[in-house]
Amino acid sequence: MSAVEEARQRGAKVGHLRLVVAWPFPAKRIRELAKTVKTSSSRIEHGQMVLEIERAVAGAARVVSLPHAGGSVHEPETILAAILEAGR
């Protein structure tokens, strides 16, 4: 969330959708949201879900994946850089 808040402070229009469960996958909700955004980013800890997000978005928005190996999460600076790059 700190990356989202920082991006907002820099003037980026950024939203955040937190999936609490992976199944059933909220494809309908993601499809609805995709119609209102330019770029969708597969949530960091769930980078493996990018294919499901691409399927749900169905071309309505660009999908950016932030793959990450290992058992840790991305640093906020990495997420912020991806948010700002996607918004260009």
Secondary structure, 3 states (H helix, E strand, C coil): CHHHHHHHHCCCCCCCCCCCCCCCCCHHHHHHHHCCCCEEECCHHHHHHHHHHHHHHCCCCEEECCCCCCCCCCCHHHHHHHHHHHCC
